[in-house]
Amino acid sequence: MSGDVTERLVRLEEKTDRLMEGMSRMTDLLMRLVGDVSEIKGRIADVPTARDFGELKGRVEEISRHQGVTLSYQPPEARRAAGPT
């Protein structure tokens, strides 16, 4: 009977070791994910909001009214197609 208990204990220790190895790998992965999430949050904080764009549009419209010329963005492709000004 003590041999049976010893065998069961050895198997239990082996399973525990495998579980601990798996948990260690998961902990490493979670730590990398925490770093990635922090980096993403930092990037998101720098992204302009819809409100920022609305304020910019209002400023451009105000400048256009004062200059008598409509200001607008032209992508580089459109500028090249239009040729020299």
WOFEN-V418629 format. One record per pair of residues at least 6 apart in sequence whose ideal C-beta (glycine too) atoms are under 7 Angstrom apart, sorted by the first residue. I is the first residue (numbers start at 0). GAP is how many residues later the second one is. D is the distance in whole Angstrom. If there is no record, write none. Layout:
BEGIN
((I/GAP/D) (I/GAP/D))
END
This chain:
BEGIN
((59/11/5) (62/8/6) (63/6/5) (63/7/5))
END
